[in-house]
Amino acid sequence: MDAEKSLKIATRRFQNGNYLLSLNKFGQARKEFDVALTIYERAGDDKGIAETLNNIGIALHRDGMNAEARDYLERSYALKKEKNVATKESMFNTLYNLLHISGVLTPDEFESYYIELKILGEELGGDYLDIVEREKAIYDSVVATRALEIKRKEEEERARSSPAGALEHMRASGIPCLTKVDFELHGFAIGLNESITYLNFGKMVKIEGLVPREDGVESTTGTVEFEAPYQSIQSLIEDNDSKPVEEEAFEHLKKFMSTLVLVREEINFSLRKTRFSISRVTMKNGFGDLVELYVSPEAASGEPLVLNSEDVMLVKMMLSSEPSLYKLLTLNARRLYDEEHFPVSIMESMTALNAFLNVLLRTSLTGDQLLDYTSIQNTSLYNRLDYLKRLLSGVEKGEAEGSLEEYLGENGRDVEEALEYYDRIMAGDKSGIGSAEACKTLRAVNMVIYELKSRYGI
């Protein structure tokens, strides 16, 4: 077939493609254009190639295949420029088609093509200039979007590159400062293999990673996570002042420890600030990355009391509920001891024992014994201790013989010593009542409550 005949066939197939395109038969139109393109390429007809590439791009775009359409339109425009085989109107048309493919051009690419369209439009004038003016609104929007994107990237870079940038971004965006504080708990060793989450002062708090030290030092390391105020984080960043964050972390951990000692009466521990120190503070920036805010030169510390699943369940439950009276009294006795109010601590410990015995006896006595017990007016601690000995010995009526030591062993003997301190204080004699006596009373009450709870399933 000679070249002239081939080009006539190519022209006819090109026209067929345009007709099918007008009928929205995009797939069939592309087939016709493909045939025309092959013939034009064999004949080396750059003008025919360029125009066919343009129309294939239009068909693909209208068929929703924008990425593929862009490739054809860019090839068409590049060929028209390089070979100088198209009129300015034709080049304007291809540029216009390119600018209307959504989602495939970057702002920089859009701007580059628009500037070329504008130059051609100003040269052509008339309707072409009107089209340029209409496209300017889109161009302005793209430029504005690009400026916002540049600003966003700059802000993101600052937020990722420095703590101050992270805080600035979070404050501007209203993102809370989710802060992690790595701490050391001195004088107590505990292991916790799962996290515990609870509300404190209206904030969600998470305790995790409690690990005792392995070098024999009685100490524990862990992490407390909570939302810190912007101002506290700012003080930490600008002045290296960790105190506001440390204070808040201490208060959150204090609630956890207070609840823990209510769950496990054998734990004789009260959290004071001298027992608590922080080693590291990190914060999640607005993109979820951890940013280091503070590192202490102090090392972290543990001999473990490992919490079992039941302990964890009870801690979680009690963090969101009111504990029993005897538990609150025991906790208050510990606080009084820490504050060196030793006689009052002993009084509070014995009051806690009294409250616990009331719960125990009402739960464990049955029949006539229960009726007899509940009929006593103004029941004293000693009344309850008598009924406790009956319960422990199985005596139905009358008084049970023997001391508490006979029924409770060492724990019973310690309680009897604590009762001696209690009697002296009640009689107004506080001489010789100090730290050792208060500590022994606390331990005696804790241990006997723990033993009785275990024995009677309370």
C-alpha positions in Angstrom: 0.0 0.0 0.0 1.4 3.4 -1.0 1.9 6.2 1.6 -0.8 8.4 0.2 -3.4 5.6 0.5 -2.2 4.7 4.0 -2.6 8.3 5.2 -6.2 8.4 3.8 -7.0 5.3 5.8 -5.4 6.8 8.9 -7.5 10.0 8.4 -10.7 8.0 8.0 -10.0 5.9 11.1 -9.2 9.1 13.0 -12.5 10.6 11.9 -14.3 7.4 12.9 -12.7 7.7 16.3 -14.0 11.3 16.7 -17.5 10.2 15.7 -17.5 7.4 18.3 -16.1 9.8 20.9 -19.0 12.1 20.3 -21.3 9.1 21.0 -19.4 8.5 24.3 -18.3 5.1 23.0 -14.8 5.6 24.4 -13.5 2.0 24.0 -14.4 1.8 20.3 -13.1 5.3 19.7 -9.7 4.3 21.2 -9.5 1.3 18.8 -10.0 3.6 15.8 -7.5 6.1 17.1 -5.0 3.2 17.8 -5.2 2.1 14.2 -4.8 5.7 12.9 -1.8 6.1 15.3 -0.1 3.0 14.0 -0.4 4.1 10.4 0.8 7.7 11.2 3.8 6.3 13.1 4.7 4.0 10.1 4.4 6.9 7.8 6.4 9.2 10.1 3.6 11.8 10.1 4.4 13.8 13.2 1.4 16.0 12.9 -1.0 13.1 12.6 0.7 11.3 15.5 0.4 14.4 17.7 -3.3 15.0 17.0 -4.1 11.3 17.5 -2.3 11.1 20.8 -4.3 14.2 21.9 -7.6 12.5 21.0 -6.7 9.2 22.6 -5.9 11.3 25.7 -9.4 12.9 25.5 -11.1 9.5 25.2 -9.2 8.0 28.1 -9.9 11.1 30.3 -13.6 10.9 29.5 -13.6 7.2 30.3 -12.2 8.0 33.8 -8.6 6.8 33.1 -6.8 10.0 34.0 -3.3 8.7 34.6 -3.2 7.1 31.2 -4.8 10.2 29.6 -2.1 12.4 31.0 0.6 10.3 29.4 -0.9 10.6 25.9 -1.7 14.3 26.2 1.9 15.1 27.4 3.3 13.1 24.5 1.1 15.0 22.1 2.1 18.4 23.5 5.8 17.5 23.6 5.7 16.4 20.0 3.9 19.5 18.9 6.5 21.7 20.6 9.5 19.7 19.5 8.6 19.2 15.8 6.7 22.4 15.4 3.9 20.5 13.6 0.8 22.2 15.2 -0.8 25.5 15.2 -0.9 27.6 18.3 -4.6 26.8 18.5 -3.9 23.1 18.5 -1.2 23.5 21.2 -3.6 25.6 23.2 -6.2 22.8 23.0 -3.9 20.1 24.2 -2.7 22.2 27.1 -6.4 22.9 28.0 -7.1 19.2 27.9 -4.1 18.5 30.2 -5.2 21.1 32.8 -8.6 19.5 33.0 -7.4 16.1 34.1 -8.1 16.0 37.8 -5.8 14.5 40.4 -2.8 13.7 38.2 -0.8 17.0 38.0 1.2 18.3 40.9 0.7 22.1 41.7 4.1 22.8 40.1 3.1 20.9 37.0 -0.3 22.6 36.8 1.4 26.1 37.2 3.9 25.3 34.5 1.2 24.2 32.0 -1.1 27.1 32.9 1.7 29.7 32.3 2.3 28.2 28.8 -1.5 28.3 28.2 -1.6 31.9 29.3 1.2 32.9 26.9 -0.6 31.2 24.0 -4.0 32.7 25.0 -2.5 36.2 25.1 -1.0 35.7 21.6 -4.2 34.3 20.2 -6.5 36.8 21.9 -10.3 36.7 21.7 -12.1 33.6 23.0 -8.7 32.1 23.9 -8.0 34.9 26.3 -11.4 34.5 27.9 -10.6 30.8 28.5 -7.3 31.8 30.1 -9.2 34.1 32.5 -11.7 31.4 33.4 -8.8 29.0 34.1 -7.2 31.6 36.3 -9.6 30.8 39.2 -8.5 27.2 39.1 -4.9 28.3 38.9 -5.2 30.6 41.9 -6.8 27.8 43.8 -4.0 25.4 42.9 -1.4 28.0 44.0 -3.2 28.6 47.3 -3.4 24.9 47.9 0.3 24.5 47.1 1.1 27.4 49.5 -0.9 25.6 52.2 0.8 22.3 51.5 4.2 24.0 51.7 3.2 25.6 55.0 1.9 22.2 56.3 5.1 20.5 55.3 7.2 23.2 57.0 5.0 22.9 60.2 5.3 19.1 60.0 9.1 19.3 59.7 9.2 21.6 62.7 6.9 19.3 64.6 9.0 16.3 63.9 12.4 18.0 64.3 12.1 19.6 67.8 10.1 19.4 71.0 9.2 23.1 70.8 8.0 22.6 67.2 6.0 19.6 68.3 4.3 21.6 71.1 3.6 24.6 68.8 1.9 22.4 66.3 -0.1 20.5 68.9 -1.3 23.7 70.6 -2.3 25.3 67.2 -4.1 22.1 66.2 -5.7 21.5 69.5 -4.0 18.1 69.9 -3.6 17.0 73.5 -0.1 16.4 75.0 -0.1 12.7 75.5 2.9 12.3 77.8 4.8 9.3 78.9 6.8 9.5 82.2 9.3 6.8 82.9 9.6 6.6 86.7 11.4 4.7 89.5 9.6 3.6 92.7 12.1 3.3 95.5 11.8 0.8 98.4 9.2 -1.4 96.7 9.5 -4.1 94.0 6.5 -5.1 91.8 6.0 -6.8 88.5 3.1 -6.0 86.2 2.9 -7.7 82.8 -0.2 -5.9 81.5 -1.2 -2.2 81.4 -3.9 -0.8 83.7 -6.0 2.2 82.5 -8.2 4.3 84.7 -9.6 7.8 85.2 -8.0 10.2 87.6 -9.0 13.9 87.9 -11.1 13.4 84.7 -8.0 12.2 82.8 -7.3 8.8 81.3 -4.2 7.4 82.8 -2.3 4.2 81.9 0.2 2.4 84.1 2.4 -0.1 82.2 5.7 -1.9 82.2 6.3 -2.2 86.0 9.5 -4.2 86.3 11.7 -4.8 89.4 15.4 -4.3 89.2 17.5 -7.4 88.9 20.5 -6.3 91.0 18.9 -6.9 94.4 17.9 -3.3 95.0 14.3 -3.1 96.1 13.0 -0.8 93.5 10.7 -0.7 90.5 10.7 1.0 87.1 7.6 1.7 85.0 5.7 4.1 82.8 2.7 6.3 83.5 1.0 7.9 80.5 -1.5 10.8 80.7 -2.5 14.1 79.1 -0.3 16.9 80.4 -1.2 20.6 80.2 0.5 22.6 77.4 2.1 24.9 80.0 3.7 22.0 81.9 5.3 20.8 78.7 6.4 24.3 77.8 8.1 24.7 81.2 9.9 21.4 80.6 11.1 22.4 77.1 12.1 26.0 77.8 13.4 25.8 81.4 14.1 22.1 81.8 11.7 22.3 84.7 10.3 18.8 85.1 8.5 19.5 88.4 5.0 20.2 87.0 5.0 16.9 85.0 6.6 15.0 87.8 4.0 16.2 90.3 1.1 15.1 88.0 2.8 11.8 87.3 3.2 11.3 91.1 -0.5 12.0 91.8 -1.6 9.5 89.1 0.8 6.8 90.4 -0.4 7.6 94.0 -3.9 6.6 93.1 -2.7 3.3 91.6 -0.5 2.5 94.6 -3.2 3.4 97.1 -5.6 1.1 95.3 -3.0 -1.7 95.2 -2.4 -1.7 98.9 -6.1 -1.9 99.4 -6.2 -5.0 97.3 -3.2 -6.6 98.9 -3.2 -6.0 102.7 0.2 -7.7 103.2 1.8 -4.8 101.3 3.0 -2.3 103.9 3.8 0.6 101.6 2.7 4.2 101.3 3.8 6.3 98.3 5.8 9.5 99.3 7.5 11.9 97.0 10.9 10.8 98.4 10.2 7.3 97.0 9.4 8.5 93.5 11.6 9.9 90.8 11.4 10.2 87.1 14.0 9.2 84.6 12.6 10.2 81.2 9.7 12.2 79.7 8.5 11.7 76.2 5.4 13.0 74.3 3.6 11.9 71.2 3.7 14.7 68.6 0.8 15.4 66.3 1.9 12.5 64.0 2.1 9.8 66.6 5.9 9.9 66.9 7.5 9.9 70.4 9.5 13.1 71.1 12.0 13.1 73.9 11.5 16.0 76.3 13.6 15.2 79.4 16.2 12.7 80.6 17.4 12.5 84.2 20.9 11.3 84.9 19.5 9.1 87.7 19.3 5.3 87.1 16.2 3.2 87.3 15.4 0.3 90.0 13.3 -3.9 91.9 12.5 -8.0 94.2 9.2 -8.6 92.9 5.7 -8.8 94.1 4.2 -10.0 90.9 0.5 -9.1 90.5 -1.6 -12.0 89.3 -4.7 -11.7 87.1 -7.0 -11.6 90.1 -5.0 -8.7 91.6 -5.1 -6.8 88.3 -8.9 -7.4 88.1 -9.4 -6.1 91.6 -7.1 -3.0 91.1 -9.1 -2.1 87.9 -12.4 -2.6 89.7 -11.4 -0.5 92.7 -9.8 2.3 90.7 -13.3 3.1 89.5 -15.3 2.4 92.7 -15.3 3.3 96.4 -13.4 0.8 98.6 -14.6 -0.7 101.9 -14.4 1.4 105.1 -11.7 -0.8 106.7 -9.5 -0.4 103.5 -9.8 3.4 103.7 -9.0 3.4 107.4 -5.9 1.2 106.8 -4.7 3.5 104.0 -5.2 6.5 106.3 -3.2 4.8 109.0 -0.3 4.4 106.6 -0.6 8.1 105.7 -0.5 9.1 109.4 2.5 6.9 109.9 4.3 8.6 107.0 3.5 12.0 108.5 4.9 10.7 111.8 1.7 10.9 113.8 2.5 7.5 115.4 -0.1 7.3 118.2 -2.9 8.4 115.9 -1.7 5.9 113.2 -2.1 3.1 115.8 -5.6 4.3 116.7 -6.6 4.3 113.0 -5.1 0.9 112.4 -7.1 -0.6 115.3 -10.2 1.2 114.0 -9.6 -0.4 110.6 -9.3 -3.8 112.3 -12.6 -3.2 114.1 -14.3 -2.3 110.9 -13.0 -5.4 109.2 -14.0 -7.7 112.0 -17.6 -6.3 111.7 -17.6 -7.2 108.0 -16.1 -10.6 108.7 -18.4 -11.6 111.6 -21.6 -10.4 109.8 -20.5 -12.5 106.8 -19.2 -15.6 108.5 -21.3 -16.1 111.7 -24.6 -18.0 111.3 -27.7 -18.9 113.2 -27.9 -18.0 116.9 -24.3 -16.7 116.9 -25.1 -14.1 114.3 -28.3 -13.1 116.1 -26.4 -12.9 119.4 -23.7 -10.8 117.8 -26.0 -8.3 116.0 -28.1 -7.8 119.2 -25.1 -6.3 121.1 -25.4 -2.5 121.5 -22.3 -0.3 120.9 -20.1 -3.3 120.0 -16.5 -2.7 120.9 -13.3 -3.9 119.4 -12.9 -6.4 122.2 -16.4 -7.7 121.7 -15.6 -8.4 118.2 -12.3 -10.1 119.1 -14.2 -12.4 121.4 -16.6 -13.4 118.6 -13.6 -13.8 116.3 -12.0 -16.3 118.7 -15.4 -18.2 118.8 -15.5 -18.2 115.1 -11.9 -19.4 114.9 -12.4 -22.1 117.5 -15.9 -23.3 116.5 -17.3 -22.6 120.0 -21.1 -22.1 119.6 -21.8 -20.5 123.0 -19.9 -18.9 125.8 -16.4 -17.5 125.5 -13.6 -19.1 123.6 -10.5 -19.7 125.7 -7.0 -18.9 124.7 -5.2 -16.0 123.1 -5.2 -14.8 119.5 -1.7 -16.3 119.1 -3.2 -19.8 119.6 -5.6 -19.3 116.7 -3.5 -17.0 114.4 0.1 -17.8 115.3 2.6 -15.0 114.9 0.0 -12.7 113.4 -2.2 -13.1 116.4 0.7 -12.4 118.8 1.5 -9.2 116.9 -2.1 -8.1 117.1 -2.1 -8.6 120.9 1.1 -6.5 121.2 -0.7 -3.8 119.1 -3.6 -4.0 121.4 -1.3 -3.2 124.3 -0.2 0.0 122.5 -3.8 0.8 121.7 -4.8 0.4 125.4 -2.0 2.6 126.6 -3.0 5.4 124.1 -6.6 5.1 125.1 -5.5 5.5 128.7 -3.6 8.7 127.8 -0.2 7.2 128.1 1.8 7.8 124.8 5.2 7.4 126.3 7.4 5.0 124.3 4.9 5.0 121.4 6.9 5.8 118.3 7.8 4.7 114.8 8.6 1.1 115.6 5.3 0.6 117.5 3.2 2.2 114.8 5.0 0.2 112.1 4.4 -3.0 114.0 0.8 -2.2 114.5 0.3 -1.4 110.8 1.9 -4.7 109.8 0.0 -6.7 112.4 -3.4 -5.4 111.3 -2.5 -5.8 107.6 -1.3 -9.4 108.0 -4.2 -10.5 110.2 -6.8 -9.0 107.8 -5.0 -10.7 104.9 -5.0 -14.1 106.7 -8.7 -13.8 107.7 -9.8 -12.7 104.3 -8.0 -15.7 102.7 -9.4 -18.1 105.3 -13.0 -17.0 105.0 -13.1 -16.0 101.4 -14.0 -12.3 102.0 
